[in-house]
């Protein structure tokens, strides 16, 4: 019984890590690709940042902060999963 509960907790943690990674990709990496390549395909990824009205290189700051934050959180969760 304990083994099954441990596996379920590990699966839940893995799902959370994957979800955080997906958020980092969609709202961190893809907006930077959109800004670099000027692709209309990824317009939905910059919607959370449009209200800031940033121009030039400053456009990269919010997506970079999201990407770095997601990477750090996923790393900490992954490290905790490996220890348990």
Phi and psi restraints in degrees (value plus and minus 20) as a CYANA .aco file:
   2 UNK   PHI     -87.1   -47.1
   2 UNK   PSI     -56.3   -16.3
   3 UNK   PHI     -83.9   -43.9
   3 UNK   PSI     -60.4   -20.4
   4 UNK   PHI     -86.4   -46.4
   4 UNK   PSI     -61.5   -21.5
   5 UNK   PHI     -84.3   -44.3
   5 UNK   PSI     -60.0   -20.0
   6 UNK   PHI     -83.1   -43.1
   6 UNK   PSI     -59.3   -19.3
   7 UNK   PHI     -87.2   -47.2
   7 UNK   PSI     -59.8   -19.8
   8 UNK   PHI     -86.7   -46.7
   8 UNK   PSI     -58.8   -18.8
   9 UNK   PHI     -84.7   -44.7
   9 UNK   PSI     -58.7   -18.7
  10 UNK   PHI     -86.5   -46.5
  10 UNK   PSI     -57.1   -17.1
  11 UNK   PHI     -88.4   -48.4
  11 UNK   PSI     -58.4   -18.4
  12 UNK   PHI     -85.2   -45.2
  12 UNK   PSI     -60.4   -20.4
  13 UNK   PHI     -87.1   -47.1
  13 UNK   PSI     -60.8   -20.8
  14 UNK   PHI     -82.5   -42.5
  14 UNK   PSI     -61.6   -21.6
  15 UNK   PHI     -81.3   -41.3
  15 UNK   PSI     -63.0   -23.0
  16 UNK   PHI     -83.1   -43.1
  16 UNK   PSI     -62.4   -22.4
  17 UNK   PHI     -82.0   -42.0
  17 UNK   PSI     -62.9   -22.9
  18 UNK   PHI     -85.8   -45.8
  18 UNK   PSI     -58.7   -18.7
  19 UNK   PHI     -85.9   -45.9
  19 UNK   PSI     -62.5   -22.5
  20 UNK   PHI     -84.3   -44.3
  20 UNK   PSI     -59.1   -19.1
  21 UNK   PHI     -83.3   -43.3
  21 UNK   PSI     -59.9   -19.9
  22 UNK   PHI     -85.1   -45.1
  22 UNK   PSI     -61.1   -21.1
  23 UNK   PHI     -82.8   -42.8
  23 UNK   PSI     -62.4   -22.4
  24 UNK   PHI     -81.7   -41.7
  24 UNK   PSI     -59.3   -19.3
  25 UNK   PHI     -89.8   -49.8
  25 UNK   PSI     -66.0   -26.0
  26 UNK   PHI     -91.9   -51.9
  26 UNK   PSI     -63.1   -23.1
  27 UNK   PHI    -126.3   -86.3
  27 UNK   PSI     -15.6    24.4
  28 UNK   PHI    -138.4   -98.4
  28 UNK   PSI     -78.0   -38.0
  29 UNK   PHI     -99.4   -59.4
  29 UNK   PSI     -67.4   -27.4
  30 UNK   PHI     -83.3   -43.3
  30 UNK   PSI     -57.4   -17.4
  31 UNK   PHI     -81.6   -41.6
  31 UNK   PSI     -55.5   -15.5
  32 UNK   PHI     -86.4   -46.4
  32 UNK   PSI     -59.0   -19.0
  33 UNK   PHI     -84.0   -44.0
  33 UNK   PSI     -61.4   -21.4
  34 UNK   PHI     -81.5   -41.5
  34 UNK   PSI     -64.6   -24.6
  35 UNK   PHI     -86.6   -46.6
  35 UNK   PSI     -59.2   -19.2
  36 UNK   PHI     -90.1   -50.1
  36 UNK   PSI     -63.7   -23.7
  37 UNK   PHI    -119.6   -79.6
  37 UNK   PSI     -26.1    13.9
  38 UNK   PHI      33.2    73.2
  38 UNK   PSI      33.0    73.0
  39 UNK   PHI    -115.1   -75.1
  39 UNK   PSI     110.7   150.7
  40 UNK   PHI     -94.2   -54.2
  40 UNK   PSI     -37.6     2.4
  41 UNK   PHI     -81.2   -41.2
  41 UNK   PSI     -53.2   -13.2
  42 UNK   PHI    -121.8   -81.8
  42 UNK   PSI       4.9    44.9
  43 UNK   PHI     -79.8   -39.8
  43 UNK   PSI     -53.4   -13.4
  44 UNK   PHI     -84.9   -44.9
  44 UNK   PSI     -43.5    -3.5
  45 UNK   PHI     -98.2   -58.2
  45 UNK   PSI     -39.6     0.4
  46 UNK   PHI    -119.9   -79.9
  46 UNK   PSI     -20.4    19.6
  47 UNK   PHI     -75.5   -35.5
  47 UNK   PSI     -61.7   -21.7
  48 UNK   PHI     -86.6   -46.6
  48 UNK   PSI     -35.8     4.2
  49 UNK   PHI    -126.5   -86.5
  49 UNK   PSI     -28.2    11.8
  50 UNK   PHI     -81.1   -41.1
  50 UNK   PSI     -57.8   -17.8
  51 UNK   PHI     -85.9   -45.9
  51 UNK   PSI     -38.5     1.5
  52 UNK   PHI     -91.3   -51.3
  52 UNK   PSI     -47.7    -7.7
  53 UNK   PHI      45.7    85.7
  53 UNK   PSI      12.0    52.0
  54 UNK   PHI     -98.5   -58.5
  54 UNK   PSI     127.4   167.4
  55 UNK   PHI    -149.3  -109.3
  55 UNK   PSI     144.0   184.0
  56 UNK   PHI      45.4    85.4
  56 UNK   PSI    -162.9  -122.9
  57 UNK   PHI     -88.8   -48.8
  57 UNK   PSI     -41.5    -1.5
  58 UNK   PHI     -85.3   -45.3
  58 UNK   PSI     -40.0     0.0
  59 UNK   PHI     -81.6   -41.6
  59 UNK   PSI     -46.6    -6.6
  60 UNK   PHI     -99.5   -59.5
  60 UNK   PSI     -36.2     3.8
  61 UNK   PHI     -83.9   -43.9
  61 UNK   PSI     -73.3   -33.3
  62 UNK   PHI     -80.3   -40.3
  62 UNK   PSI     -66.4   -26.4
  63 UNK   PHI     -83.3   -43.3
  63 UNK   PSI     -55.9   -15.9
  64 UNK   PHI     -85.8   -45.8
  64 UNK   PSI     -59.4   -19.4
  65 UNK   PHI     -84.6   -44.6
  65 UNK   PSI     -60.4   -20.4
  66 UNK   PHI     -84.1   -44.1
  66 UNK   PSI     -65.1   -25.1
  67 UNK   PHI     -83.0   -43.0
  67 UNK   PSI     -66.4   -26.4
  68 UNK   PHI     -85.3   -45.3
  68 UNK   PSI     -62.8   -22.8
  69 UNK   PHI     -81.6   -41.6
  69 UNK   PSI     -64.5   -24.5
  70 UNK   PHI     -84.5   -44.5
  70 UNK   PSI     -59.4   -19.4
  71 UNK   PHI     -84.2   -44.2
  71 UNK   PSI     -62.2   -22.2
  72 UNK   PHI     -86.4   -46.4
  72 UNK   PSI     -65.5   -25.5
  73 UNK   PHI     -83.3   -43.3
  73 UNK   PSI     -63.7   -23.7
  74 UNK   PHI     -83.8   -43.8
  74 UNK   PSI     -58.4   -18.4
  75 UNK   PHI     -84.3   -44.3
  75 UNK   PSI     -64.6   -24.6
  76 UNK   PHI     -83.9   -43.9
  76 UNK   PSI     -62.6   -22.6
  77 UNK   PHI     -85.8   -45.8
  77 UNK   PSI     -60.0   -20.0
  78 UNK   PHI     -85.8   -45.8
  78 UNK   PSI     -59.5   -19.5
  79 UNK   PHI     -84.8   -44.8
  79 UNK   PSI     -60.3   -20.3
  80 UNK   PHI     -86.2   -46.2
  80 UNK   PSI     -55.0   -15.0
  81 UNK   PHI     -88.6   -48.6
  81 UNK   PSI     -55.4   -15.4
  82 UNK   PHI     -91.4   -51.4
  82 UNK   PSI     -52.0   -12.0
  83 UNK   PHI     -96.0   -56.0
  83 UNK   PSI     -48.3    -8.3
